[in-house]
Amino acid sequence: MLEHYFLKPDTVDRIRNCWLGKPIEQYVDWLAERGYATSNIHRRVPVLRQFAEFAWASGARHFEELPKHVAPFVSHWITERDNGRSTERTRQLVNEIRGPIEQLLTLILSGFVGRGRPSRIYHPFADDAPGFFVYLVEERGLRPPTITQYRHWLHGLAVYLDRHGIVALGELSPAVLSAFVTQTSSALSKNTITSLCCTLRVFLRYLHREGLVARDLALTIEAPRKYRLSNLPRSITWDEVRRMLEAVEQRTAVGKRDYAMLLLLVTYGLRAREVAALTLDDIDWERERLLVPERKAGHCTAYPLSAVVGEALIDYIKHVRPETDERQVFFRVTAPRAPLNWNAVADRATHYLRKAGIQVRRPGSHTLRHTCVQRLIDAEFPLKVIGDYVGHRSPSSTEVYSKVAVETLREVALGDGEELL
């Protein structure tokens, strides 16, 4: 494989003759399998060869000794090439040098974990309340994204308590909790503050149930008052949808992929997580159906496969999607060719909304979901049908779209409104 990327025999010989020659060649094969560009491999291999020389000169004779030489080599590399770079550029260069070395060590050393990649998921209060996250999964049946949200808020609480010298959960009090919520929520929306308060309540009830605190402090956590149907969904008009789709450059690999994802979001009102989870098995070409399994409400939905969506999917799958044994539909276009996660899907929707100059509060994939629902409302479909179509868990989730005639209000705001009376 080295001959495929390095044409000069002398270059190939220098790589193979160094004491890490075989691991480096193995690493090149690994990069090629994951679709890394030739230019990327050309940048990485010289770094690895120089690291091999540095480690040998520093006394390394076995692969197991290599990790302790990574930091000195990176420091040596940066020092030799310091030409007055900015701090930010130096930090980027450190990552560019350290990254391929740690990838190589991951391949040749069993159990090696590079910097910034923890070997286990961090659980706040794991020592004081070791069963809490097991409780969330096994008793409450929460999904991984919700578990991540719990970790986020409880990590903030752990940092706050440590900063104020509170070392035991038994020292928690209404005053401490109120101060934490007040400080944390200063720049948050009502919905986010409610999420924080709900997390704390569940955690505090668990602590009381397990006898870890003397009293149930959950009763002291008050979320901001929210009124039913108080907010308008952040939908956009269908003309704005067209503008967004026109902003996609469909001649590129990224554009073909993103165009298909955007159509799925706005046509079926799918969530970003549902788009990211789609597999080739979910597309029934013979019956022209699209299956969306394991939705948030715990059910699955079968949709008729729209001709426009089907053509976009075919264009992407035939010309862009990498040849792989994995069944997910949407992948990264650049290496490593891994399946997209829901964050990437949401980010692409945000990108094109902004690129098209569409002004909307908190642009993202849910903007297109709201738009799909609002279009069905405007077409006077029954709320139950709409809720089933987009996978709402509760009818109240759909009712919010029906409280006003949004398009009529827009026309009133733009004119004198007399013709509408």
C-alpha positions in Angstrom: 0.0 0.0 0.0 2.9 2.4 0.6 3.8 2.3 -3.1 0.3 3.6 -3.9 1.0 6.8 -2.0 4.8 7.3 -2.3 6.2 6.9 -5.8 9.9 7.1 -5.1 11.4 3.7 -4.0 13.9 5.5 -1.7 11.0 7.0 0.2 9.2 3.7 0.6 12.5 2.1 1.8 13.1 4.8 4.4 9.7 4.2 5.9 10.0 0.4 5.9 13.5 0.4 7.3 12.8 2.4 10.4 12.0 0.4 13.5 8.3 1.3 13.3 8.1 0.5 9.6 5.6 -2.3 9.8 3.2 -0.4 12.2 3.3 2.6 9.9 2.4 0.5 6.9 -0.4 -1.0 8.9 -1.6 2.5 9.8 -1.5 3.5 6.1 -3.7 0.5 5.3 -6.1 1.5 8.1 -6.3 5.1 6.8 -6.9 3.9 3.2 -9.8 1.6 4.4 -11.5 4.6 6.0 -11.2 6.8 2.9 -8.6 9.3 4.1 -7.3 11.5 1.3 -3.8 11.0 -0.2 -2.7 14.5 0.9 -3.7 13.5 4.5 -1.6 10.4 4.4 1.3 12.4 2.9 1.2 14.7 6.0 0.9 12.0 8.6 3.5 9.4 7.5 6.5 11.8 7.8 5.4 12.8 11.3 5.3 9.1 12.3 8.7 8.4 10.8 10.3 11.3 12.7 8.5 10.2 15.9 10.1 6.8 15.4 13.5 8.3 15.1 13.0 10.6 18.1 11.8 7.7 20.3 14.7 5.5 19.2 17.2 8.3 20.0 15.6 8.7 23.4 16.1 5.1 24.2 12.9 3.4 23.2 13.3 -0.2 22.1 9.8 -1.6 22.6 6.4 -0.5 21.4 5.2 -0.4 25.0 7.7 2.4 25.8 6.4 4.7 23.0 3.5 6.5 24.9 6.0 8.3 27.3 7.8 9.8 24.3 4.7 11.4 22.7 4.6 14.6 24.8 8.4 15.2 24.5 8.3 14.7 20.7 5.4 17.1 20.3 7.2 19.7 22.4 10.4 19.2 20.4 8.5 19.5 17.1 6.8 22.7 18.1 10.0 24.3 19.6 12.0 23.6 16.4 9.3 25.1 14.2 8.1 28.0 16.3 8.0 31.0 14.0 6.0 33.4 16.1 2.8 31.5 15.7 -0.3 32.5 17.5 -1.4 30.5 20.6 -4.4 29.2 18.7 -2.3 28.0 15.7 0.2 26.3 18.0 -2.7 24.5 19.7 -4.0 23.3 16.3 -0.5 22.1 15.4 -0.1 20.2 18.6 -3.3 18.3 17.8 -2.2 17.7 14.2 1.1 16.1 15.4 -0.3 14.2 18.4 -3.4 12.8 16.5 -1.7 10.5 14.0 0.8 9.3 16.7 -2.0 8.3 19.1 -3.9 6.7 16.3 -0.9 4.6 15.5 -0.4 3.6 19.1 -4.1 2.6 19.4 -3.5 0.1 16.6 -0.3 -1.5 18.0 -0.9 -1.2 21.8 -3.8 -3.0 23.3 -5.7 -0.8 25.7 -4.0 2.4 24.7 -6.1 5.5 25.2 -5.0 8.9 23.8 -5.3 12.2 25.5 -8.8 13.6 25.5 -10.4 10.2 25.0 -11.5 8.8 28.3 -11.7 5.0 28.7 -15.1 5.2 30.4 -18.0 7.6 30.5 -17.9 10.0 33.4 -20.8 9.8 35.8 -21.1 12.7 38.3 -21.5 11.6 41.9 -20.5 8.0 41.0 -18.8 7.5 44.4 -21.6 9.0 46.5 -24.6 7.7 44.5 -23.2 4.8 42.4 -26.6 3.4 41.4 -28.2 6.6 40.0 -27.4 6.2 36.3 -28.3 2.5 36.4 -31.6 3.6 38.0 -32.2 6.0 35.1 -31.7 3.3 32.5 -33.3 0.3 34.2 -36.2 1.8 36.2 -37.0 5.0 34.3 -36.1 3.6 30.9 -34.4 6.8 29.7 -32.7 7.0 26.3 -28.9 7.7 25.9 -29.5 11.4 24.8 -31.5 12.0 28.0 -28.8 10.3 30.1 -26.3 12.7 28.5 -28.4 15.6 29.6 -28.5 14.3 33.1 -24.7 14.0 33.2 -24.4 17.6 31.9 -26.5 19.1 34.6 -25.2 17.0 37.4 -21.6 17.7 36.4 -22.4 21.4 36.7 -23.8 20.7 40.2 -20.7 18.7 41.2 -18.4 21.5 40.0 -20.5 24.1 41.9 -20.4 22.1 45.2 -16.6 21.5 44.8 -16.0 25.2 44.2 -17.9 26.1 47.5 -16.2 23.4 49.6 -19.3 21.1 49.9 -17.9 17.6 49.9 -20.8 15.4 51.0 -24.3 15.1 49.6 -25.6 15.3 53.2 -24.6 18.9 53.2 -27.1 19.8 50.5 -29.7 22.4 51.5 -32.5 24.4 49.9 -30.2 27.5 50.0 -27.3 25.7 48.2 -29.6 24.3 45.6 -31.4 27.6 45.0 -28.1 29.4 44.6 -26.9 26.8 42.1 -30.1 27.1 40.0 -30.0 30.9 40.1 -26.4 31.0 39.0 -26.7 28.4 36.3 -30.0 29.6 34.8 -29.0 33.3 34.3 -28.6 32.9 30.5 -31.0 30.0 29.9 -34.4 29.8 28.4 -37.5 28.7 30.4 -37.5 25.3 28.7 -33.8 24.7 29.5 -34.3 25.9 33.1 -37.2 23.4 33.4 -34.9 20.7 32.2 -32.3 21.6 34.8 -34.9 21.6 37.6 -36.5 18.3 36.5 -33.0 16.7 36.5 -32.3 17.9 40.0 -35.7 16.7 41.3 -35.2 13.2 40.0 -31.7 13.1 41.5 -32.8 14.4 44.9 -35.7 12.0 45.1 -33.4 9.2 44.3 -31.0 10.3 47.1 -33.8 10.5 49.6 -35.2 7.1 48.5 -31.8 5.5 49.0 -31.3 7.1 52.4 -28.3 9.2 51.2 -29.9 12.5 52.4 -32.2 13.0 55.4 -35.0 14.9 53.7 -36.6 15.0 50.2 -35.1 18.2 48.8 -36.9 17.8 45.5 -39.8 19.7 47.0 -37.6 22.8 47.3 -36.8 23.0 43.5 -39.2 25.3 41.7 -39.2 25.4 37.9 -40.3 28.6 36.1 -44.0 28.8 35.5 -44.9 27.8 31.9 -48.3 28.4 30.4 -49.8 25.9 28.0 -49.7 27.0 24.3 -47.7 30.1 25.3 -45.1 29.9 22.5 -45.3 29.8 18.7 -43.4 27.0 17.0 -40.4 28.2 15.0 -41.6 27.2 11.6 -40.7 28.9 8.2 -42.8 29.4 5.1 -42.8 27.1 2.2 -41.1 29.7 0.0 -38.3 29.9 2.6 -38.0 26.1 2.4 -37.5 26.4 -1.4 -34.8 29.0 -0.8 -33.1 26.8 1.7 -33.1 23.8 -0.7 -31.8 26.0 -3.6 -28.9 27.0 -1.4 -27.7 23.3 -1.5 -25.0 22.7 -4.1 -26.3 19.4 -5.4 -23.3 18.8 -7.7 -21.0 18.1 -4.8 -20.9 14.9 -2.6 -21.8 16.9 0.5 -24.7 18.6 -1.3 -26.2 15.3 -2.6 -26.1 13.9 1.0 -27.4 17.1 2.6 -30.2 17.6 0.1 -31.6 14.1 0.8 -31.4 14.7 4.6 -33.2 18.1 4.3 -36.0 16.6 2.2 -36.5 13.9 4.9 -36.7 16.4 7.6 -39.2 18.7 6.0 -41.3 16.2 4.1 -41.9 13.8 6.9 -41.1 16.0 9.9 -38.5 13.6 11.1 -36.2 14.3 14.1 -32.5 14.6 13.5 -32.0 11.4 15.5 -34.4 9.5 13.3 -32.6 10.7 10.1 -29.2 9.7 11.5 -30.6 6.3 12.5 -32.0 5.4 9.1 -30.6 2.2 7.5 -30.8 0.8 4.0 -33.2 -1.8 5.4 -35.7 1.0 6.3 -36.1 1.9 2.6 -38.5 -0.5 0.9 -37.9 0.3 -2.8 -40.3 -2.3 -4.1 -43.3 -1.1 -2.1 -42.1 2.5 -2.2 -42.2 2.9 1.6 -40.0 4.5 4.2 -39.9 2.9 7.7 -38.9 5.0 10.7 -38.4 2.5 13.6 -38.0 3.2 17.3 -39.4 6.7 17.4 -39.5 8.8 20.6 -43.0 7.7 21.5 -41.8 4.0 21.3 -43.6 3.1 18.0 -42.6 3.0 14.3 -44.1 4.7 11.3 -44.3 3.6 7.7 -44.5 6.5 5.1 -45.1 6.4 1.4 -41.8 7.1 -0.3 -42.1 10.5 -2.0 -40.8 10.5 -5.6 -38.6 13.6 -4.8 -37.2 12.1 -1.7 -36.6 8.7 -3.4 -34.7 10.4 -6.3 -32.5 12.3 -3.8 -31.8 9.1 -1.8 -30.9 7.2 -5.0 -28.6 10.0 -6.2 -26.8 10.0 -2.8 -26.6 6.2 -2.4 -25.4 5.5 -5.9 -22.8 8.3 -6.2 -21.7 9.3 -2.7 -22.4 6.8 0.0 -19.2 4.8 0.7 -19.1 1.1 0.0 -19.3 -0.4 3.5 -20.8 -3.3 5.4 -22.5 -0.8 7.8 -26.2 -0.3 7.1 -26.7 3.3 8.1 -27.7 5.5 5.2 -25.8 8.7 5.9 -22.1 8.9 6.3 -19.4 11.5 6.6 -18.1 12.5 3.1 -14.5 13.0 4.4 -12.4 10.5 6.3 -13.0 8.8 8.6 -16.1 7.6 6.7 -18.2 7.0 9.8 -22.1 7.2 10.0 -23.4 10.7 10.8 -24.8 11.3 14.3 -27.8 13.4 15.1 -25.7 16.4 16.0 -24.3 16.5 12.5 -27.7 16.2 10.9 -29.0 19.2 13.0 -25.9 21.2 12.2 -26.4 20.8 8.4 -29.9 22.0 8.7 -28.7 25.1 10.7 -26.0 25.7 8.1 -28.4 25.9 5.1 -31.0 27.9 7.0 -28.3 30.5 7.7 -26.8 30.2 4.2 -30.2 31.0 2.7 -30.5 34.1 5.0 -33.6 32.8 6.7 -34.3 34.5 10.0 -35.7 32.1 12.6 -35.2 31.7 16.3 -32.8 28.8 17.0 -32.4 27.5 13.5 -31.9 23.7 13.2 -33.5 20.4 12.2 -36.5 21.0 14.5 -37.3 24.2 12.4 -38.0 21.9 9.5 -40.0 19.5 11.6 -42.2 22.4 12.9 -42.6 23.6 9.3 -43.9 20.2 8.2 -46.4 20.2 11.0 -47.5 23.7 10.3 -48.0 22.9 6.6 -50.3 20.0 7.5 -52.2 22.3 9.9 -52.7 24.8 7.1 -54.0 22.0 4.9 -56.6 21.4 7.6 -55.6 17.8 8.4 -57.1 16.6 11.8 -54.7 17.0 14.7 -54.7 13.2 15.5 -53.6 12.5 11.9 -50.9 15.1 12.1 -49.7 13.8 15.5 -49.5 10.3 14.2 -47.7 11.4 11.0 -44.8 13.1 12.8 -44.7 10.8 15.8 -46.0 13.0 18.6 -46.2 11.3 21.9 -49.1 13.4 23.2 -51.9 15.3 21.4 -50.9 18.4 23.3 -47.7 18.5 21.3 -49.8 19.0 18.2 -52.3 21.4 19.6 -49.8 24.3 19.9 -49.8 24.6 16.1 -53.5 25.1 15.9 -53.9 28.1 18.2 -53.4 30.8 15.5 -53.5 31.1 11.8 -49.9 32.0 11.4 -49.9 32.9 7.7 -53.0 35.2 8.2 -51.3 37.0 11.1 -48.2 37.5 8.9 -50.4 39.1 6.2 -52.0 41.4 8.8 -48.6 42.4 10.1 -47.5 43.3 6.5 -50.6 45.3 5.5 -53.6 47.1 6.9 -55.5 43.8 7.2 -58.8 45.3 6.0 -59.2 42.8 3.2 -59.0 40.0 5.7 -61.9 41.3 7.8 
